[in-house]
């Protein structure tokens, strides 16, 4: 038998220390639980002089960093599985602290466990880290803890995060192909201008004839870029920086968000990808017992398009003033009619949660259809773009030769 030292919680708030005799670490933890305590740290007595593998060795101290979507999914999945197994939150966080794959997840788990041991609730603790979890996550956990259904709320959160990851993956997957083609086109043009056109310069000069304007323009551009090659990365960096600035600067972003909603098919992709997360959060929050106004506030945080966000905020104010949810959302003229019909039906029948779940399924199917259509349309459009670039370059090279033959 081995003697184990332990630090545990009594009545979920008081810290107690002591010793138990057991065959192994697992049996020691079981003995501590039988005493009515929640073990937070258990170690062999002989390891006491060796700093007991202090948690600082397992988790280096440092600033808690923002958790990405996959990090939150891993954290929530582990927490939900352990909670479903009946393991207390402190022990669950200790497991994540010691065994999570990523350092930032371990740091977050350590901070949460430390504050909960000092008497804070799980919801109040994560509320101090909005950058790590986000307001939606915090709001739903608080609702789940208040209703005594934290385990179910964690399961709903995991489904919500998985859904968000799937939608993001679909949208990114749709845009990857055109982005690849655009990058490839830029590389082809640069190679042709810098290395191919200068080779033909001497031959064209030997003809002693005036070059067509397209040839002369591309030839001058190629010679300039080959001579001042260091301008190439500067120009590309400036182009990327300008695009990033325009997408992040609020005045330009608002204008772009408004314009994309007027482009056929692209507007459908923007609307349904935004409302997919919006309705999913609404459904999860409503099932967790969150009041409808707070459901709207939480769901509105998922909207990335400024125009949609502004209109839904206006609808939220109308609901706050006593208007029905479906009527207020209909007045925005941005939400699909089928979703509005489902919400109205849910309000009238008292089954709003079920209808929101049906609306989520409808949006998923609609979004899949839009993405399939866009994928089919992008391929011929990209072929036309590449074909146009090749045609311009070919004309620039061969027009002087054709003109020479015709004049001869």
N, C-alpha and C positions, 0 to 999 in steps of 0.2 A: 504493500500500500504506500502511496505517495501523498505527502502533505502539499496542498495547494493553497496559496494565498488568493484572496479575491477582493474585488471592489464591486459593490452592487448597489442597486437602488431599492429603498424601502418605501412602499406606498407611492411609487413612481416619482418621488422627489427627494427623499433623504438619502444621502450617500452613507453606506456602511462598509466596514472592512472586517475581514475575519479569515479563518482558515477552515478547511475541510480535508478529510482524508478519503482518498478514492483511488481506484485502479488506474484511471486515465483521465484526460481532460474532459471528455464527454460525460463521464460519470460524475466528475466534480461539478460541472454545470448543472446536471440534474439534481444533485444534492442541494445546491444553492437555491434552485427553484422550489424545492420542497420546503425550504425554510421560509418561503414567501417573498424571496428577494428576486430582483432581475439582475443577473450577472452582467457586468459591463467589461470586466477585466479579470481573467483567471490565469495564474501562472504558478509553476512549481516553486516551492520555497527556496530551493538551491539556486535558482536563477535570480534571486533578489539582488545579489551583489553585482550582477552583470547588467544592471539597469533594466532588467526584465524585458529586454527587447522593446525598449520604449517606442511608443507609437511614432515619435519623430523620426526613427530610423525607417519605419515602413512608409511614412508619409512625410516627406520633407516640408518644412515650413515655407510658405510663400503666399503670394497674393492669389486669391481665388479668381480663376478666369471664367469667362463666359462659356456656358455649355452649348455646344452645337446641337442640332436636331437629333443626330444619332446618339450623342452622349446622353441627352435627356431620355431617349428611348431605352437605352441600356440601363440607366439608373432606375427608371420607372418600372421596367420589366423585372429587374432583380428585386426591387422593393415589393412589387405586387406578388411575386411568387413566394417570397418569405412571409409576407403578411397573410397570404392565403394558407400557409402552413402553420399559422398560429404563433409565429416568432415575433416578439415585441419589436417595436420600431427602433429602439436603441441597439438591440443586438443585430438587427438588419443593417442599420447604418454602420455598425462596427465591421460587419462582414464586407460591405462595399468598401469601407475605408482600407481594409487590409488586402482585399482580393480584386478590386476593380482594375481593369487593364490600363486605364488612362490616369495619369497623375492628377489632372484637374478634377476628375470625378472623385478621386480619393480625398482630395483637399476639401471639396464641398461636403462630402459625407462626414469628414472629421469635424468641420465647423458646425454642421447641423447637430451631430451627436453631442458635442460639447455644450451647446446652448440648451438642448433638450434636457440634458442632465442637470442643468442649473434651474430647471423648472418651467421652461417655455414649452408651448405646444408645437407640434410639427408644423401646422399652418402658420402660426406666428413667426416661426423661425425662418421658413422659406420666404416669407413676405419681406424679410430683410435683404433678400438676394434677387431682386427683379431682373437684373441683367443675366443671371444664371438660369432662371426658370421662365421668366415672362409673366405678365399679369394674368394671362388666361390660366396658366398652370396654377398660379397662386390662388386665384379666385375659386377654381374648381376644388382644389384640395381643402380650402377653408369650408366650402359648402359640404364636402364629404365628411369632414371631421365634425362639423356642427350637427350633421344629421346622423352621425354614428355609422356611416357607410364608407369609411375611408378605403377599405379594401375594394369595394365596387367602383369607387371613384378612380382609384389607381388603374383598374382594368379599363374603365372608360377613357382615361387619359392616354393609356397605351394605345388603344384603338384609334384615338384622335391623332396622336403623333404618327402612328403608322400610316394613317390616311393622308396626313400632310406630306409625309415623305413620298408616298406613292404619287400624289398629284405633282409634287415638285419634280419627281423623276420623269413623269410623263411629259411635262412642259419642257424640261431641259433636254430630254431625248428628242423631242420634236424640233427644237432649235439647234441641236448639235450639227445636223447635216448641213443646213445652209451656212452655219458659221464655218464649218470645215471647208466648204466650197469657196466661201469668200476669202478665207486665208490662203487657200490653194491658188485662187485667181490672182491675188496680190503677189504671191511668190512668182508665178509664171510671168506676170507683166514685168516685174522687176528684173528677172533673169533675161527676158527678151530685150528690154531696154538697155540694160547695162552690159550685156555680153554679146548679143546677136546683132543688134542694129549698128554698133560701132564697127563691126567687121565688114559690113556692106558699104561703109562710108567712102572708102577709096574707090570702090567699083562705081558707085553712083557719081562721085566727083569726076571720074574719067570719062563719063558719058558727055560731060560738058553741057548738060541740059538742066533746066530748072526742075526741081523736084516738086511733086504734088504736095499740097499744104499738109496733108496728114502725115506723109513721110517725113517732111522737113521738121514738123513739130515733134514727132516721136524720136527722130534722130537727135535733135537738139536736147531733148529731155534725157535720152540715153547717155549722151556724151557728158552732160552736166552731172548726172548721177554717178557715172563711172569716175569722173574727176573728183567730185566732192562726195564720195561714198558715205562719209560720216553723217551726211544729212539724212540718209535713209532711216537709220534708227531714230534720229531726232524727229523726223516727219511722222513716222509710225507711232512713236511715243506720244507726240503732240496730238495725233488723231485719236488715240486711245484715251488720253487724258481729257480731251475736249468732250468726247462722248460720255465718259464717266462723270465729268462735271455737270453736263447738261442733264444727266439722269438723276443726279443727287441734289442739284440746286433747285430749291422748291419752286420758284417761279417757272422755270423751264420744265420741271417735272410735271407740274400741274397742267401745263399746256400740252405736253406729250401725252399725259394720261387722258386728256380730253380728246385729242386727235385720234388715238388708237381705237377709241370707242365708236368712231365713225367709219372705220375701215371694215368692209364686209369680211366675215369669217374670223378675222383677227379679233374683232370686237366680241364675237361669241366665245372665243378662247379666253379672253380676259375676263368676261363676265362670269362664265361658268367655273373657271378656276378660282376666282375670288369667292363666289357664292358657295362653292363646294366646301371650303373651310368655314365660311360664315354659318351655313346651315348646320354643319356637323357640330360646331361649338355650341350653337343654340340648342341642339338636341341633347347633347351631353350635359350642358348646364341645367337645362329644364328638368331632365330626369334626376339630376342631383339635388333638386329642390331649390335652385336659385330663382329668385323673383324675376319676372319677365323683363323688367327694366334692366336689371343687372345682366341678364342673359344677352340682351342687345348690346350693352356696353362691352361685354367680353367678346362677343362675336364680331363687333365692329373693329376690334383690334387686329383681326386677321386680314382685313381688307388692305390690299397694297395699292390699289388704284385710287388716287386722290378724289376723282369725281364721284366714284361710287361711295367712298367713305363719307364725303360731305353730305350726299343725299340721304344715306342711311342714318347719319347723325341727326338730320332734320326730322326723319321719320321717328327716331327714338324720342325726340322732344315731344312729338305729337302723341305718342303712346303714353308718355309721362303725364301729359295733360288730360288723359282719359280716352283717347281715341283707340279703336280696336287695332290690333297688330296688323291684320291683313289690310285694313283700310289705309293705315299709315304707310305701309310698305308699297301699296299700289300707287300712292300719290307720287312716289319717287320716279316712276316710269323707267326704272332700270332693272328691276327684278323680273325674271321670266314669268309668264302668266301661269304656267303649270304649277310652279312653286307657290305662287300667290293663291291659287285655287286650293292647293293642299293645305296651306296654312289656314285659310278661311274655313275649310271643312273641319279641320282639327279644332278650331275655336268654337264652332257651332256644336260639334258633337262631344266636346270635352275630352278629346283624344289628341291634343296638340303634340304631345311627345311622340306618339305613334306616327302621326302624319309628317312630322319633321324627319323621322327615320325613313319614311317612304320617299320624302323629298330628296334626302341624301342619296338614296339608291338611284333615283331618277337623274340627278345631276351627274353621278358617276357614269351612267350609261351615255348620257348626252355628251359628256366631256370626252369619253372614249371615241364616240362617233366623230366629233369635231377634230380630234387629233388625227384619226385615221384619214379624214378628208384632207386635212392640211398636209399630211405626209405624202399623200398621193399627188397633191398639187405642187408641192415644193420640188419634187424630182424633175418634172418637165420645165418648171421655171428656172431651176438651176442649170439645166441643160441649155436652155436658151441663153442664159447669161454667159456661160462658158463659151458657147458657140459664137455669141456676139463678140466676145473679147478676142477669140481666135481669128474671127473674120476681119476685125479691124487691124490686128497685127499682120495678118497675111496680106491684106490690101496695101498696107503701108510698105511692105517689102516688095511686092510684085507689081504695083502700079507703075513705078518708073521703068521696069522692064517691058511691060505692055505698051506704054507710051513710046518707048524707043523702037519697038518692033513695028508699031503702027506708022511712025514717022519715016522709018526706013523703007 
